[in-house]
Amino acid sequence: MQTSIKKWSADTEYFFEEGCFITELSNSADDSNLSIARARVEPGKTTNWHSLVGISERYVILEGEGLVEVGELEPQSVCVGDVVIIAPEQRQRIANIGEQDLVFLAICSPPFDTSAYRDLE
């Protein structure tokens, strides 16, 4: 890992097939231990059921409120400050149940790669 500062840029946000908007904050070879993305789900929207092969993920809720479904756990409401820990290969999705955007960090280890994404819809 190299010491660095990565600047956020709103114009790098893109729509991902999962059903949310993503801004990659850190996902590069200079930090091979994990990746960090900012995810944004619009009000009334739910991401697709999906899993990540070989990657554990954490959601850190920054704005809004959601309903998260992971593995065989009962659906849980989440809000600012909550952390969702998702083991590799666990089915997952999150719905925005609020009136503003649901924004969270998606922290993956090892780093996220699109080849690990499995759409379960």
C-alpha positions, 0 to 999 in steps of 0.5 A: 500500500502507498500513502495517498489521498484520493479526491472525490469527484461527483462526476464519476458516479455511474449506474451499476446493473445492481440497481444503484449509483456507484462512485468508486472512492478507492479501488486500485492496485495501490491499496490491494486489501480493500475497496471503498465505493459510495452507493446511492439508492433513489427513494422507492428503489431496491437493488437486485438480489445479488452476491459477491463471490469470494468478497466480504462486504460492509455497508456503512449507512451515511444518509437516509433509511433502508431495509436490508436483506442478507442471507437468511436473516430477517429483513432489518431497517437501517439508518445513519451510522448502522453497519451491515456485515455481509459474508462472501456468497451471501444473497443481499439487497437493500431498499430505500424506504425513505424520502431522500437518497439512501447513501452508504459506503460499500467496503469490500475485502478483497477489493470489488471486481465485477467478475465476482458479482452474481445477479440472483434475479 
